[in-house]
């Protein structure tokens, strides 16, 4: 681990000053915190804000960065209005990342930053991640991956750094709750956000509220198996809350949440 961290720090110094594409997730938070520790003010975090990012996630990401002293700027991205993204193809993430990296590339050139980095780790299979294609096209640096840091390494480092994200579950964007081929709209994203905020308010930690299109949208709720024991006593509350949020129908998946989905 120490060799990997030294390699990461050497890479960061060699490419400073740099911009880190920051989402507030496990990987990007660890990368930004280490870059801040290594480079001081020669690193800038930038987070993309759009309807696919929950308001609470944005607030949490900014607070986390403040805790370890990193400067983070918010840029507005417009991928939801890109017909290629909104059509929700299998490679939807490519169009999102391409939009983000285009914005960051312009910012870096304007401000004099040498490199843009993002939080891909050594476990991430590039051939299965459309965002990796966009990163390659814009020559985005992946310092964690290049140093050989795995997801387990990143979580361990995050604990050492005292980051609140160390044991945080994966939290992809709200668009991932909409099945491929079903259009991504601001209205659908807002509905999913309301639904997930309600389920979270009940105390559930790892779950998804899937959006099912129809004459009126329905929800398929998937909760982590280790938390399913609470569902029986809270089923009525879940259903009522999601109806209030705007879903016409509510189904609780008896198989629970499967992270591969």
Steps between C-alpha positions, in 0.01 A plus 500: 500500500779744588663443161169567326445822694854618423440429130173695517665796671782504243245502218305783660814712544607432143167623364434798728319728497198284425123486499323204661160398368326461835168331567514449876516123456753266659762520223489867410488610865810293578679633191417863580598461866836345407557764233424772754743343748769466233455819299331746733340781303628365168190282463141600426202268535212551259160337540240483224148601594198392296153350559663155522678594825287495818505825695605318817788331318625838381479647849676198652779512239568867565500449877741205472744710296477784751590258779837420345564851374465455124370774275208378288313687230160401361445503124162454337483226237224453247512133405128451569425729205731302268267274294767230494511487879125549547428200276666293774711260292733241651789747467308789659789565742730581209298810411490613862876464549576657161293804600678521835851460360433757230404750771802410712735517203387855425532597868848349529625678188355831613644477854838349416454153651725237342285187529149376583476191722210279600437219745510179300669227707693186407191279535294697248480308168551773240343295219171487695494869592393740225633786709850357460473550125423869554789525745739355243379741232570799725830357639363495855741365761395209726758522782337238725492246221851577381634453853325162522260605774199268516158581644600329825818709508302819444263417785792417731673828412176688552475358851857609573412848377183507710274549199125447555488327161725210609213252536243681289302283258527559126264776393484541122298783351121505503487413129620150587158435659332537160514191274703537182273605215263690729560873446682691772305815582534757778154397622596132527823586679320726746247224572776247570679752722186561708438128528853416612508789746188358662631143519825632648302694761363166625853393590590283201859539385560289188212492254367617164165641390469390138284705264257298288335694218138456400180701481603604850848422636544226757782421739687176559673523836811288549650487849826332600440144629647582842237773541202304366400393851358845563281495190212294641428748776554803276339388175194717547709807580719441194202466270316803640811717486578410140140558395524843661828562315313446173527133406174342386607150595755356742662156490751382759736254334514186721849420362635825640772721355767337288804729460567383144181669383 
